[in-house]
Each structure stands twice: as C-alpha cells, then as structure tokens.
Amino acid sequence: MSNIIVAFSKRENAVNIRNILVKSGLEVSAVCQTGAKVLQYAEMWSDGIVVCAHQMQDMHYTQMREYLPDSFEILLIAPADKWVDGIPDGVVGLPMPLKIYDLVSTIEMIQQMQYRRRRKKRETGKTRSDKDRQIINQAKALLIERNHMTEEEAHKYVQKTSMESGTDMVETARMILTVMDK
C-alpha cells in the first residue's frame, strides 16, 4: 500500500486527521507540520499520498507538488476557494467542511490508482524490445555452443545469474557475451 503522510501547519489538525484515518483502517506513515519534512519522508519511499492543507508552515501545497516525486499524490483539504484557479496534476481536492466518508473513500481511490499504475509499469517492463531479445538469444546461443546446454538450460542460467547479480536479463546477457566472447 501507499505511504500516507499527513501534513498540517497545526499539529492538532494533523493528529485529528491521522486518528480518523487510523480508525478507518488506513495506515498513516508520518505526521508533520512542514513541507520540508514531507519532502524528507518522500525521499525514503517510492510512492505515497500527502494529505495536507493549502498552506504548511514553510510552503504552499503547489510548491510542495513541484518538489515531490511524480509517484506521490496530494490530497488537498481546504476551502474550495483556495483552488479556484484550478489544481495542478497530481493533486486531488476535498472541500471544507470535510466529511469522513469522503476523506477515506478518496484516499482509497488514490491508492487504487497508484496500485494500477505500479501494476501497469511492471507489466510493460516485461515486454522487451527486439534488440534486447536478440542480445539474450545471442548469449543463450553462446552458452548452448560452448557449454553444451539446451535452450531451456541456457535460459535458466541467464535468468538465475540475473537474479543473483541483481541485474536484469539483458545486462546479464551482455556480461555473458563480453566474458565468453574472448
């Protein structure tokens, strides 16, 4: 699940929002009062949701949006007139007064969007270009020729070596070609 950061300039407001989210079954990763602290937490995590007011102690939500990674979304809780000019990409607005149901369901919706984005990214990462497939096939052909492996054994070797070294299969295939082609 996404990391949830609650950021309000008044600590009391931040704690109240956190308590609402926790009672609703959502896990809150951090509570803070400044945009700088939000950005510090964002560096540690790959994605998340920042629940905040339009103004923190040190910056406006639009400034924070500029500095946050694209994998983070902002859930802005503020009077509707605070975003009358529109809200930037990566920001969802909830008007005041706040309804608990709207808060929880909006966070769940954002989490679902982030989950789908991560899944889609994983799935598109699995499709290789023709050039990458050719490199892998060349490495397997070299393993078959020099080590008398079957195609399946060569594939498993490249795959296993890739996992053990922490590199992707294309990079592993390049290493095999470089080492064995001498």
Backbone as a printed PyTorch tensor [residue, N CA C, xyz], in Angstrom:
tensor([[[  0.8240,  -1.1920,   0.0000],
         [  0.0000,   0.0000,   0.0000],
         [  0.8690,   1.2570,   0.0000]],

        [[  0.2670,   2.3510,  -0.3340],
         [  0.9570,   3.6330,  -0.3940],
         [  1.2160,   4.1740,   1.0120]],

        [[  2.3180,   4.8870,   1.1410],
         [  2.6080,   5.5620,   2.3990],
         [  1.7390,   6.8120,   2.4750]],

        [[  1.1220,   7.0250,   3.6160],
         [  0.2760,   8.2120,   3.8040],
         [  0.9930,   9.1540,   4.7600]],

        [[  1.1780,  10.3850,   4.3060],
         [  1.7950,  11.4330,   5.1160],
         [  0.7260,  12.4900,   5.3620]],

        [[  0.4890,  12.8190,   6.6220],
         [ -0.4780,  13.8580,   6.9790],
         [  0.3200,  15.0960,   7.3700]],

        [[  0.0380,  16.2320,   6.6790],
         [  0.8150,  17.4500,   6.9110],
         [ -0.1000,  18.6600,   7.0420]],

        [[ -0.1560,  19.2110,   8.2380],
         [ -0.9110,  20.4300,   8.5040],
         [ -0.0510,  21.3320,   9.3730]],

        [[ -0.1830,  22.6460,   9.2130],
         [  0.6450,  23.5640,   9.9960],
         [  0.3290,  23.4770,  11.4920]],

        [[ -0.9190,  23.1710,  11.8310],
         [ -1.2840,  22.9770,  13.2380],
         [ -1.2170,  21.4830,  13.5530]],

        [[ -0.3920,  21.1390,  14.4990],
         [ -0.2100,  19.7320,  14.8740],
         [ -1.5390,  19.0750,  15.2590]],

        [[ -2.3870,  19.8230,  15.9390],
         [ -3.6790,  19.3030,  16.3900],
         [ -4.5170,  18.8210,  15.1870]],

        [[ -4.5360,  19.6030,  14.1060],
         [ -5.2770,  19.2080,  12.9050],
         [ -4.6940,  17.9400,  12.2780]],

        [[ -3.3730,  17.8900,  12.2080],
         [ -2.7030,  16.7230,  11.6280],
         [ -3.0120,  15.4600,  12.4250]],

        [[ -2.9660,  15.5710,  13.7470],
         [ -3.2410,  14.4120,  14.6060],
         [ -4.7030,  13.9820,  14.4720]],

        [[ -5.6170,  14.9340,  14.3810],
         [ -7.0370,  14.5960,  14.2200],
         [ -7.2780,  13.8420,  12.9080]],

        [[ -6.6760,  14.3140,  11.8250],
         [ -6.8230,  13.6310,  10.5290],
         [ -6.2010,  12.2380,  10.6060]],

        [[ -5.0160,  12.1420,  11.2070],
         [ -4.3790,  10.8300,  11.3580],
         [ -5.2810,   9.8740,  12.1230]],

        [[ -5.8610,  10.3400,  13.2220],
         [ -6.7310,   9.4860,  14.0310],
         [ -7.9500,   9.0130,  13.2410]],

        [[ -8.5230,   9.8840,  12.4440],
         [ -9.6630,   9.4980,  11.6000],
         [ -9.2500,   8.3930,  10.6290]],

        [[ -8.0970,   8.5710,   9.9980],
         [ -7.6300,   7.5840,   9.0140],
         [ -7.3160,   6.2430,   9.6660]],

        [[ -6.6700,   6.2890,  10.8210],
         [ -6.3130,   5.0500,  11.5220],
         [ -7.5800,   4.3100,  11.9660]],

        [[ -8.5570,   5.0440,  12.4970],
         [ -9.8230,   4.4170,  12.9110],
         [-10.5710,   3.8240,  11.7280]],

        [[-10.3090,   4.3440,  10.5360],
         [-10.9560,   3.8350,   9.3200],
         [-10.1820,   2.6830,   8.6900]],

        [[ -9.1010,   2.2630,   9.3480],
         [ -8.3470,   1.1100,   8.8590],
         [ -7.1960,   1.4430,   7.9290]],

        [[ -6.8540,   2.7120,   7.7860],
         [ -5.7380,   3.1100,   6.9330],
         [ -4.4920,   3.3180,   7.7890]],

        [[ -3.3580,   2.9560,   7.2380],
         [ -2.1040,   3.1080,   7.9730],
         [ -1.4420,   4.4260,   7.5940]],

        [[ -1.1700,   5.2530,   8.5940],
         [ -0.5090,   6.5350,   8.3670],
         [  0.9700,   6.3690,   8.6830]],

        [[  1.8100,   6.7030,   7.7120],
         [  3.2550,   6.5110,   7.8630],
         [  3.9370,   7.6500,   8.5960]],

        [[  3.4080,   8.8860,   8.4570],
         [  4.0630,  10.0320,   9.0890],
         [  3.0760,  11.1780,   9.2760]],

        [[  3.3560,  11.9860,  10.3090],
         [  2.5940,  13.2070,  10.5720],
         [  3.6140,  14.3260,  10.7200]],

        [[  3.3950,  15.4310,   9.9980],
         [  4.3490,  16.5350,  10.1020],
         [  3.6580,  17.8810,   9.8860]],

        [[  4.4200,  18.9510,  10.1400],
         [  3.8630,  20.2920,  10.0640],
         [  4.5010,  21.1390,   8.9680]],

        [[  5.5490,  20.6450,   8.3520],
         [  6.2450,  21.4270,   7.3250],
         [  6.3590,  20.6490,   6.0170]],

        [[  6.4140,  21.4030,   4.9330],
         [  6.6170,  20.7930,   3.6260],
         [  7.9950,  20.1640,   3.5200]],

        [[  8.9840,  20.7550,   4.1680],
         [ 10.3400,  20.2050,   4.1280],
         [ 10.3720,  18.7940,   4.7140]],

        [[  9.6530,  18.5900,   5.7890],
         [  9.6050,  17.2670,   6.4170],
         [  8.8870,  16.2660,   5.4930]],

        [[  7.8280,  16.7240,   4.8150],
         [  7.1210,  15.8660,   3.8560],
         [  8.1060,  15.4060,   2.7700]],

        [[  8.8730,  16.3450,   2.2350],
         [  9.8240,  16.0180,   1.1720],
         [ 10.9070,  15.0620,   1.6680]],

        [[ 11.2940,  15.2180,   2.9230],
         [ 12.2800,  14.3180,   3.5240],
         [ 11.7340,  12.8850,   3.5720]],

        [[ 10.4890,  12.7340,   4.0010],
         [  9.8670,  11.4040,   4.0240],
         [  9.7080,  10.8540,   2.6060]],

        [[  9.3300,  11.7020,   1.6660],
         [  9.0960,  11.2700,   0.2840],
         [ 10.3650,  10.6860,  -0.3460]],

        [[ 11.5250,  11.1810,   0.0710],
         [ 12.7890,  10.6470,  -0.4510],
         [ 13.0070,   9.2010,  -0.0200]],

        [[ 12.4210,   8.8040,   1.0970],
         [ 12.6360,   7.4590,   1.6360],
         [ 11.7110,   6.4280,   1.0010]],

        [[ 10.5960,   6.8600,   0.4230],
         [  9.5940,   5.9300,  -0.0770],
         [  9.4060,   6.0900,  -1.5740]],

        [[  8.9790,   5.0050,  -2.2220],
         [  8.8110,   5.0360,  -3.6750],
         [  7.5290,   5.7350,  -4.1080]],

        [[  6.4920,   5.6950,  -3.3010],
         [  5.2540,   6.3860,  -3.6400],
         [  4.4520,   6.6660,  -2.3840]],

        [[  3.3940,   7.4620,  -2.5340],
         [  2.5840,   7.7620,  -1.3690],
         [  1.5480,   8.8270,  -1.6400]],

        [[  0.8460,   9.1720,  -0.5700],
         [ -0.2010,  10.1880,  -0.6030],
         [  0.0860,  11.1870,   0.5090]],

        [[  0.0750,  12.4570,   0.1660],
         [  0.2430,  13.5090,   1.1610],
         [ -1.1260,  14.1570,   1.3720]],

        [[ -1.6510,  14.0360,   2.5920],
         [ -2.9190,  14.6670,   2.9600],
         [ -2.5350,  15.9700,   3.6510]],

        [[ -2.9300,  17.1050,   3.0540],
         [ -2.4600,  18.3710,   3.6140],
         [ -3.4520,  19.5090,   3.3910]],

        [[ -3.1800,  20.6260,   4.0740],
         [ -3.9130,  21.8720,   3.8750],
         [ -3.2230,  22.6470,   2.7520]],

        [[ -3.8080,  23.7670,   2.3600],
         [ -3.2190,  24.5330,   1.2530],
         [ -1.9210,  25.2200,   1.6580]],

        [[ -1.7240,  25.4410,   2.9520],
         [ -0.5220,  26.1240,   3.4170],
         [  0.0500,  25.4070,   4.6270]],

        [[  1.3280,  25.0300,   4.5320],
         [  2.0260,  24.4840,   5.6790],
         [  2.8820,  25.5890,   6.2860]],

        [[  3.6430,  25.2910,   7.3050],
         [  4.4250,  26.3290,   7.9730],
         [  5.4510,  26.9670,   7.0390]],

        [[  5.9910,  26.1920,   6.1110],
         [  7.0810,  26.7020,   5.2910],
         [  6.7970,  26.7840,   3.7950]],

        [[  5.6930,  26.2300,   3.3280],
         [  5.4200,  26.3080,   1.8900],
         [  3.9580,  26.0610,   1.5600]],

        [[  3.5900,  26.4890,   0.3720],
         [  2.2580,  26.2980,  -0.1770],
         [  2.2110,  24.9120,  -0.8200]],

        [[  1.0270,  24.3220,  -0.9110],
         [  0.9180,  22.9750,  -1.4710],
         [  1.4070,  22.9010,  -2.9150]],

        [[  1.2740,  23.9980,  -3.6880],
         [  1.7350,  23.9710,  -5.0810],
         [  3.2600,  23.8700,  -5.1570]],

        [[  3.9470,  24.5250,  -4.2100],
         [  5.4100,  24.4100,  -4.1530],
         [  5.8090,  22.9770,  -3.8170]],

        [[  5.1170,  22.4030,  -2.8460],
         [  5.4310,  21.0350,  -2.4420],
         [  5.2040,  20.0820,  -3.6160]],

        [[  4.1480,  20.2790,  -4.3800],
         [  3.8490,  19.4220,  -5.5310],
         [  5.0030,  19.4420,  -6.5300]],

        [[  5.6110,  20.6080,  -6.7160],
         [  6.7340,  20.7310,  -7.6490],
         [  7.9260,  19.8820,  -7.2210]],

        [[  8.1490,  19.7810,  -5.9200],
         [  9.3200,  19.0780,  -5.4080],
         [  9.0790,  17.5990,  -5.1410]],

        [[  7.8170,  17.2010,  -5.0120],
         [  7.5060,  15.7870,  -4.7450],
         [  7.7420,  14.9380,  -5.9860]],

        [[  8.1750,  13.6960,  -5.8210],
         [  8.2740,  12.7960,  -6.9750],
         [  6.8940,  12.5850,  -7.6040]],

        [[  6.8590,  12.2740,  -8.8900],
         [  5.5880,  12.0660,  -9.5960],
         [  4.7800,  10.9110,  -9.0290]],

        [[  5.4280,   9.9950,  -8.3310],
         [  4.7260,   8.8420,  -7.7660],
         [  3.9340,   9.1930,  -6.5050]],

        [[  4.0250,  10.4360,  -6.0590],
         [  3.2590,  10.9050,  -4.8990],
         [  2.0770,  11.7420,  -5.3630]],

        [[  0.9580,  11.5650,  -4.6900],
         [ -0.2460,  12.3500,  -4.9480],
         [ -0.5040,  13.2220,  -3.7250]],

        [[ -1.1390,  14.3480,  -3.9470],
         [ -1.5260,  15.2250,  -2.8390],
         [ -3.0410,  15.2170,  -2.7320]],

        [[ -3.5390,  15.0020,  -1.5260],
         [ -4.9600,  15.1570,  -1.2360],
         [ -5.0870,  16.4590,  -0.4470]],

        [[ -5.5530,  17.4880,  -1.1260],
         [ -5.6590,  18.8250,  -0.5490],
         [ -6.9930,  18.9690,   0.1700]],

        [[ -6.9250,  19.3170,   1.4560],
         [ -8.1330,  19.5660,   2.2490],
         [ -8.1440,  21.0600,   2.5640]],

        [[ -9.0390,  21.7760,   1.8730],
         [ -9.0790,  23.2300,   2.0290],
         [-10.4020,  23.7470,   1.4870]],

        [[-10.7630,  24.9660,   1.8710],
         [-11.9620,  25.5620,   1.2730],
         [-11.8080,  25.6140,  -0.2530]],

        [[-12.8930,  25.4080,  -0.9520],
         [-12.8510,  25.3420,  -2.4150],
         [-12.2790,  26.6090,  -3.0510]],

        [[-12.4140,  27.7520,  -2.3970],
         [-11.8850,  28.9880,  -2.9870],
         [-10.3530,  29.0220,  -3.0110]],

        [[ -9.7080,  28.1200,  -2.3020],
         [ -8.2370,  28.0660,  -2.2860],
         [ -7.6850,  27.4460,  -3.5710]],

        [[ -8.5280,  26.7570,  -4.3370],
         [ -8.0750,  26.2040,  -5.6130],
         [ -8.9860,  26.6240,  -6.7550]],

        [[ -9.5430,  27.8220,  -6.6270],
         [-10.4690,  28.3430,  -7.6210],
         [ -9.8050,  28.4590,  -9.0050]],

        [[ -8.5030,  28.6700,  -9.0340],
         [ -7.7750,  28.7730, -10.3040],
         [ -7.4570,  27.4060, -10.8950]],

        [[ -7.8800,  26.3660, -10.2460],
         [ -7.5690,  25.0090, -10.6870],
         [ -6.4600,  24.4110,  -9.8520]],

        [[ -6.3580,  23.0970,  -9.9080],
         [ -5.3170,  22.4310,  -9.1350],
         [ -4.3690,  21.7120, -10.0970]],

        [[ -3.0900,  21.6470,  -9.7350],
         [ -2.1100,  21.0180, -10.6300],
         [ -2.2920,  19.5000, -10.7240]],

        [[ -1.6660,  18.8980, -11.7300],
         [ -1.6760,  17.4400, -11.8460],
         [ -1.0850,  16.8290, -10.5870]],

        [[ -1.6220,  15.6960, -10.1900],
         [ -1.1230,  15.0240,  -9.0030],
         [ -1.7410,  15.5380,  -7.7170]],

        [[ -2.7720,  16.3930,  -7.8350],
         [ -3.4510,  16.9290,  -6.6550],
         [ -4.9420,  16.6690,  -6.7890]],

        [[ -5.5380,  16.1460,  -5.7130],
         [ -6.9840,  15.9510,  -5.6420],
         [ -7.4750,  16.8430,  -4.5080]],

        [[ -8.5590,  17.5830,  -4.7340],
         [ -9.0540,  18.5000,  -3.7220],
         [-10.3080,  17.9890,  -3.0370]],

        [[-10.3690,  18.1520,  -1.7290],
         [-11.5670,  17.8780,  -0.9370],
         [-11.9520,  19.1780,  -0.2410]],

        [[-13.1730,  19.6740,  -0.4860],
         [-13.5690,  20.9510,   0.1200],
         [-13.9090,  20.8100,   1.6010]],

        [[-13.7380,  21.9160,   2.3010],
         [-14.1470,  22.0070,   3.7020],
         [-15.6030,  22.4300,   3.7290]],

        [[-16.4310,  22.0930,   4.6600],
         [-16.1500,  21.1760,   5.7630],
         [-16.0010,  19.7460,   5.2380]],

        [[-15.1550,  19.0190,   5.9200],
         [-14.7520,  17.6840,   5.5000],
         [-15.7000,  16.6210,   6.0360]],

        [[-16.0470,  15.6820,   5.1680],
         [-16.8360,  14.5200,   5.5840],
         [-15.8970,  13.3270,   5.6530]],

        [[-15.9580,  12.5820,   6.7460],
         [-15.0590,  11.4460,   6.9570],
         [-15.1630,  10.4410,   5.8170]],

        [[-16.3740,  10.1410,   5.3890],
         [-16.5720,   9.1770,   4.3050],
         [-15.8480,   9.6320,   3.0370]],

        [[-15.9640,  10.9340,   2.7100],
         [-15.2950,  11.4610,   1.5130],
         [-13.7790,  11.3480,   1.6330]],

        [[-13.2430,  11.6460,   2.8100],
         [-11.8030,  11.5570,   3.0370],
         [-11.3060,  10.1360,   2.8260]],

        [[-11.9340,   9.1860,   3.4870],
         [-11.4870,   7.7920,   3.4190],
         [-11.6590,   7.2320,   2.0080]],

        [[-12.8030,   7.4730,   1.3880],
         [-13.0330,   6.9110,   0.0540],
         [-12.1080,   7.5480,  -0.9840]],

        [[-11.7790,   8.8190,  -0.8290],
         [-10.8560,   9.4660,  -1.7580],
         [ -9.4580,   8.8860,  -1.6270]],

        [[ -9.0060,   8.6600,  -0.4060],
         [ -7.6870,   8.0460,  -0.2070],
         [ -7.6690,   6.6410,  -0.7920]],

        [[ -8.7190,   5.8750,  -0.5620],
         [ -8.7820,   4.5220,  -1.1340],
         [ -8.7630,   4.5680,  -2.6550]],

        [[ -9.4430,   5.5440,  -3.2500],
         [ -9.4400,   5.7060,  -4.7050],
         [ -8.0290,   6.0190,  -5.2120]],

        [[ -7.3270,   6.9190,  -4.5330],
         [ -5.9640,   7.2740,  -4.9310],
         [ -5.0520,   6.0600,  -4.8030]],

        [[ -5.2140,   5.2850,  -3.7220],
         [ -4.4070,   4.0780,  -3.5420],
         [ -4.6450,   3.0900,  -4.6760]],

        [[ -5.8960,   2.9440,  -5.0980],
         [ -6.2110,   2.0480,  -6.2120],
         [ -5.5570,   2.5350,  -7.5090]],

        [[ -5.5830,   3.8410,  -7.7430],
         [ -4.9310,   4.3970,  -8.9370],
         [ -3.4340,   4.1160,  -8.9040]],

        [[ -2.8130,   4.3120,  -7.7510],
         [ -1.3740,   4.0670,  -7.6340],
         [ -1.0570,   2.5860,  -7.8160]],

        [[ -1.9030,   1.7160,  -7.2650],
         [ -1.7070,   0.2750,  -7.4260],
         [ -1.7770,  -0.1030,  -8.9020]],

        [[ -2.7850,   0.4100,  -9.6170],
         [ -2.9210,   0.1040, -11.0500],
         [ -1.7200,   0.6200, -11.8350]],

        [[ -1.2440,   1.8050, -11.4730],
         [ -0.0780,   2.3820, -12.1440],
         [  1.1620,   1.5020, -11.9290]],

        [[  1.3690,   1.0380, -10.6770],
         [  2.5100,   0.1620, -10.3880],
         [  2.3990,  -1.1450, -11.1670]],

        [[  1.1850,  -1.7220, -11.1960],
         [  0.9740,  -2.9880, -11.9070],
         [  1.2030,  -2.8160, -13.4040]],

        [[  0.7020,  -1.7380, -13.9500],
         [  0.8880,  -1.4780, -15.3840],
         [  2.3670,  -1.2870, -15.7040]],

        [[  3.0740,  -0.5870, -14.8230],
         [  4.5020,  -0.3720, -15.0280],
         [  5.2540,  -1.6960, -15.0020]],

        [[  4.8880,  -2.5860, -14.0760],
         [  5.5190,  -3.9140, -14.0160],
         [  5.2400,  -4.7040, -15.2840]],

        [[  3.9990,  -4.6540, -15.7540],
         [  3.6220,  -5.4210, -16.9420],
         [  4.3150,  -4.8940, -18.1880]],

        [[  4.4070,  -3.5790, -18.3350],
         [  5.0770,  -3.0350, -19.5170],
         [  6.5790,  -3.2490, -19.4260]],

        [[  7.0870,  -3.3730, -18.2200],
         [  8.5100,  -3.6440, -18.0550],
         [  8.8960,  -5.0330, -18.5310]],

        [[  7.9330,  -5.9300, -18.6210],
         [  8.2240,  -7.3060, -19.0210],
         [  8.3810,  -7.4580, -20.5280]],

        [[  7.8420,  -6.5310, -21.2990],
         [  7.9750,  -6.6280, -22.7450],
         [  9.3350,  -6.0660, -23.1400]],

        [[ 10.0750,  -6.8370, -23.8620],
         [ 11.4160,  -6.4400, -24.2710],
         [ 11.4090,  -5.9900, -25.7300]],

        [[ 12.3230,  -5.1300, -26.0360],
         [ 12.4630,  -4.7010, -27.4230],
         [ 13.1160,  -5.8330, -28.2210]],

        [[ 13.0190,  -5.7480, -29.5380],
         [ 13.6400,  -6.7680, -30.3970],
         [ 15.1440,  -6.8260, -30.1680]],

        [[ 15.7550,  -5.6700, -29.9720],
         [ 17.2050,  -5.6160, -29.7490],
         [ 17.5770,  -6.3480, -28.4510]],

        [[ 16.7950,  -6.1300, -27.3840],
         [ 17.0590,  -6.7920, -26.1020],
         [ 16.8820,  -8.3070, -26.2250]],

        [[ 15.8140,  -8.7220, -26.9030],
         [ 15.5950, -10.1670, -27.1080],
         [ 16.7420, -10.7830, -27.9020]],

        [[ 17.2450, -10.0370, -28.8810],
         [ 18.3510, -10.5260, -29.7060],
         [ 19.6150, -10.7200, -28.8550]],

        [[ 19.8910,  -9.7980, -27.9520],
         [ 21.0670,  -9.9020, -27.0700],
         [ 20.9410, -11.1360, -26.1760]],

        [[ 19.7480, -11.3430, -25.6080],
         [ 19.5210, -12.5120, -24.7490],
         [ 19.6820, -13.7870, -25.5630]],

        [[ 19.1350, -13.8190, -26.7660],
         [ 19.2460, -15.0090, -27.6190],
         [ 20.6880, -15.2780, -28.0240]],

        [[ 21.4780, -14.2330, -28.2590],
         [ 22.8950, -14.4140, -28.5880],
         [ 23.6480, -15.0340, -27.4080]],

        [[ 23.3560, -14.5540, -26.2140],
         [ 24.0150, -15.1070, -25.0240],
         [ 23.6260, -16.5650, -24.8340]],

        [[ 22.3480, -16.8790, -25.0200],
         [ 21.9090, -18.2790, -24.8880],
         [ 22.5660, -19.1400, -25.9570]],

        [[ 22.6710, -18.6420, -27.1850],
         [ 23.3080, -19.4070, -28.2680],
         [ 24.7640, -19.6860, -27.9330]],

        [[ 25.4450, -18.7050, -27.3520],
         [ 26.8440, -18.8920, -26.9610],
         [ 26.9610, -19.9410, -25.8540]],

        [[ 26.0360, -19.9040, -24.8850],
         [ 26.0390, -20.9060, -23.8130],
         [ 25.7460, -22.3010, -24.3760]],

        [[ 24.8400, -22.3840, -25.3220],
         [ 24.4960, -23.6740, -25.9370],
         [ 25.7080, -24.2310, -26.6780]],

        [[ 26.3740, -23.3580, -27.4280],
         [ 27.5320, -23.7920, -28.2270],
         [ 28.7230, -24.1660, -27.3510]],

        [[ 29.0840, -23.3120, -26.4300],
         [ 30.3090, -23.5200, -25.6440],
         [ 30.1360, -24.4730, -24.4670]],

        [[ 28.9680, -24.4550, -23.8350],
         [ 28.7700, -25.2670, -22.6250],
         [ 27.8480, -26.4520, -22.8650]],

        [[ 27.4610, -26.6600, -24.1060],
         [ 26.6190, -27.7950, -24.4900],
         [ 25.3480, -27.8630, -23.6520]],

        [[ 24.6830, -26.7110, -23.5310],
         [ 23.4270, -26.6320, -22.7890],
         [ 22.2640, -26.7300, -23.7730]],

        [[ 21.1140, -27.0840, -23.2390],
         [ 19.9010, -26.9940, -24.0510],
         [ 19.4470, -25.5350, -24.0130]],

        [[ 18.4870, -25.1870, -24.8580],
         [ 17.9770, -23.8150, -24.8680],
         [ 17.3470, -23.4730, -23.5190]],

        [[ 16.6370, -24.4290, -22.9530],
         [ 15.9940, -24.2210, -21.6570],
         [ 17.0250, -24.0280, -20.5500]],

        [[ 18.0860, -24.8260, -20.5510],
         [ 19.1440, -24.6880, -19.5450],
         [ 19.8430, -23.3380, -19.6810]],

        [[ 20.0870, -22.9100, -20.9010],
         [ 20.7420, -21.6220, -21.1260],
         [ 19.8680, -20.4770, -20.6230]],

        [[ 18.5730, -20.5800, -20.9060],
         [ 17.6440, -19.5500, -20.4410],
         [ 17.6220, -19.4920, -18.9130]],

        [[ 17.5410, -20.6660, -18.2800],
         [ 17.5230, -20.7040, -16.8100],
         [ 18.8250, -20.1530, -16.2290]],

        [[ 19.9400, -20.4310, -16.9060],
         [ 21.2340, -19.9390, -16.4330],
         [ 21.2600, -18.4020, -16.4650]],

        [[ 20.8160, -17.8280, -17.5850],
         [ 20.7950, -16.3680, -17.7060],
         [ 19.8540, -15.7810, -16.6530]],

        [[ 18.7160, -16.4010, -16.4970],
         [ 17.7210, -15.9250, -15.5290],
         [ 18.2660, -15.9860, -14.0980]],

        [[ 18.8560, -17.1210, -13.7320],
         [ 19.3840, -17.3170, -12.3750],
         [ 20.5360, -16.3560, -12.0980]],

        [[ 21.4370, -16.2250, -13.0520],
         [ 22.5690, -15.3170, -12.8900],
         [ 22.0850, -13.8760, -12.7500]],

        [[ 21.0560, -13.5470, -13.5030],
         [ 20.4640, -12.2130, -13.4260],
         [ 19.9250, -11.9420, -12.0240]],

        [[ 19.1770, -12.8870, -11.4800],
         [ 18.6120, -12.7030, -10.1330],
         [ 19.7000, -12.6290,  -9.0780]],

        [[ 20.7120, -13.4770,  -9.1890],
         [ 21.7810, -13.4960,  -8.1860],
         [ 22.6150, -12.2210,  -8.2170]],

        [[ 22.8190, -11.6560,  -9.3960],
         [ 23.6510, -10.4540,  -9.5030],
         [ 22.8460,  -9.1650,  -9.3220]],

        [[ 21.5050,  -9.2830,  -9.3340],
         [ 20.6690,  -8.1070,  -9.1570],
         [ 20.5950,  -7.2310, -10.3930]],

        [[ 20.8630,  -7.8130, -11.5570],
         [ 20.7530,  -7.0660, -12.8090],
         [ 19.6290,  -7.6650, -13.6400]],

        [[ 19.1760,  -6.9360, -14.6440],
         [ 18.1370,  -7.5130, -15.4940],
         [ 18.7620,  -8.4900, -16.4930]],

        [[ 17.9190,  -9.2570, -17.1560],
         [ 18.4120, -10.3150, -18.0420],
         [ 19.2230,  -9.7680, -19.2100]],

        [[ 18.8720,  -8.6130, -19.7090],
         [ 19.6050,  -8.0420, -20.8420],
         [ 21.0310,  -7.7010, -20.4190]],

        [[ 21.1770,  -7.0730, -19.2680],
         [ 22.5070,  -6.7260, -18.7720],
         [ 23.3210,  -7.9900, -18.4940]],

        [[ 22.6940,  -9.0020, -17.9330],
         [ 23.3730, -10.2740, -17.6750],
         [ 23.8120, -10.9030, -18.9920]],

        [[ 22.9380, -10.8700, -19.9890],
         [ 23.2900, -11.4240, -21.3000],
         [ 24.4900, -10.6850, -21.8960]],

        [[ 24.5150,  -9.3620, -21.7390],
         [ 25.6690,  -8.5790, -22.2300],
         [ 26.9530,  -9.0050, -21.5170]],

        [[ 26.8630,  -9.2320, -20.2070],
         [ 28.0460,  -9.6690, -19.4510],
         [ 28.5240, -11.0370, -19.9480]],

        [[ 27.5950, -11.9350, -20.1820],
         [ 27.9460, -13.2730, -20.6810],
         [ 28.6330, -13.1490, -22.0330]],

        [[ 28.0970, -12.3320, -22.9120],
         [ 28.6920, -12.1500, -24.2360],
         [ 30.0920, -11.5590, -24.1280]],

        [[ 30.2560, -10.5990, -23.2310],
         [ 31.5670,  -9.9760, -23.0550],
         [ 32.5940, -10.9510, -22.4970]],

        [[ 32.2080, -11.6970, -21.4800],
         [ 33.1450, -12.6240, -20.8260],
         [ 33.4660, -13.8270, -21.7240]],

        [[ 32.4610, -14.3950, -22.3440],
         [ 32.6580, -15.6420, -23.0980],
         [ 33.1140, -15.4130, -24.5330]],

        [[ 32.9990, -14.2080, -25.0260],
         [ 33.3240, -13.9580, -26.4250],
         [ 34.8170, -13.7340, -26.6350]],

        [[ 35.6000, -13.8830, -25.5830],
         [ 37.0500, -13.6730, -25.6870],
         [ 37.7650, -14.8880, -26.1660]]])
